[in-house]
Structure formats: C-alpha cells, structure tokens
C-alpha cells in the first residue's frame, strides 16, 4: 500500500465550511473528496466529473417532461398558459 502524506494548503474559511457540509451530506469528508478528485485527474488527465449535493430542479425528470409537453403543444398550436411548479414539495 502506498504511504500517505499530509498536504497542506490555505482555503477561504467559509468555502471550507460549505464544502465540508456538502461532503457530509454525500457521506464523505473533505479528505475523501480531494483524494477522489486527485485519483480521477491522474487516471483521466482532466477534470472528468461533477459532484453535486442538490441537483438543479430545472433538470428534474418531471420538469423536462413538462417542458417537452409544452413544446409539443406550441408546435401543435394548442398551447395554453398555465403554472407549473419546478420544485416538487
């Protein structure tokens, strides 16, 4: 097994706090996040992924279905103005 080393760097205190909270919601700590990131960069020679805690509700399956339905109505000339909640409660 490879020997572990400490890596020290400075980071904005608020940024660190916010990222640690997000990591915690994903079941990991900041060290794990940085290790994952470094391993993927090493393997793929690029920043190859997005890690999110709370996806944007605009891209939810239900909203995409609603947008497609409305687009079909517009194309068919049968569109009606109505409200749609993007965030499901």
N, C-alpha and C positions, 0 to 999 in steps of 0.2 A: 504494500500500500504506500502511496506517495506521502511524503512528510508534509504536514500542514505548516503554513507560515502565517504570521499576522500581517495584514495590510492596513496601514493607517492613512486616512485622508480626511480632509475637512469638508463639511457639508453644512448648509444652512440648517439651523436647529429646527425650524418649522417644517422644512422639507423632510428631514429625517423622521420627525414625529409623524407626519402624514403618511409617509411611505411605510413606516413600521405598522401603523394602524391598518393599512390596506393589506399588507403581507399577513397580518394576524387573521384577517377575515378570510384569507386564502389558505390558512393553516401552515404558514411558514414564518420564518423570521428574516430579517434583513440580510444576514449572512447567507442563508439558503438562496434567497433571490439573487444576490450578487454571484454566488457560485454557479447557479443555473445559467445566468447570463454569460458569464465568462466561458463556461464549457461549450455553450452553443456558438458563441463567437469563434472559439477555437476550432470547432468542428466544421462550421459553415463559412468561415471567413467573412461574415457580415452580421449585422443585427437582424436576425431572422424571424422575430416573433413579436407579438403584442401580448401583454399580460394585463388583464383588466379585472377589477373587482366588481364593478357595476356597469354592465353594458348600457350603451345609449338606447333608451326606449324607442327612439325613432326607427331603429333597425330591428325591432322585435318582429317575430313572425306574424303576429296579429296585425301590426301596423302595415307591414309590407303587403299582406293580403288586402287590407282596406285600400291602400294606395292603388294597387293593381285593379281592384274592383271599380274604384272611381275613375281611373284612366280608361277602362273599358266603357264605362258609362259616358264619358266625354266623347270618346271615339264614336259611340253609337248615337250620340245626340240626345241621350236620356239623362244627363247629369242633373242632380238636384243638390242644392246647397243644404248641408246638414252637418252637425257637430260630430266629431269623433274624438274620444279620449285616447291619447297616445299612451298614457301610463295606466296600466291596469291596477286597480286597488285591491 
